[in-house]
Amino acid sequence: MIFRVELSSRAFDSLEKLDAQIRERAVERLRELESAPFPRGCQKLKGEIDAYRLRVGKIRILYKILWDEKAIVVFKIESRGTVYR
């Protein structure tokens, strides 16, 4: 199943600010989401929201899956120390 990956404006801005090497790795992980909404290493976030996270070194990518629209919305890309606030 192919999914469309969308980045929120906040996530896009955060992605642009990353170091080139880490940005490249993050984009690679985002491409994995197109074919598999649960790639290796993803974890469901605890709490009321139905969201997941991917690790890319010290960076975390938070996203939601919209099954009806076959889309994945990335809403946050930040360092692990600040991403969950």
C-alpha positions, 0 to 999 in steps of 0.5 A: 500500500502506498501512502502520501507523506505530508509535512506540516509547516513546522516539521518542514521548517525543522527539517530544513534547519537540520545538519545536511547529513542528518537531514539526508537520513531523515528524508530517507526515513520519511521515504520509508513511510511511503511504503510502510507506515510502521517501518522498523524502529517505529513506536506508538506514542503513549497518551491520548493521541494516536501518533508514532515516532521514528528515531534518526540519531538524536532526532525524532520524527512524530507522525499520524496515519490517516488511513482513509486518505492513505496519508501520513502527516508528519507534525514534528521533527526535533531533537529528543530533548524537546520533541515531546513537549 
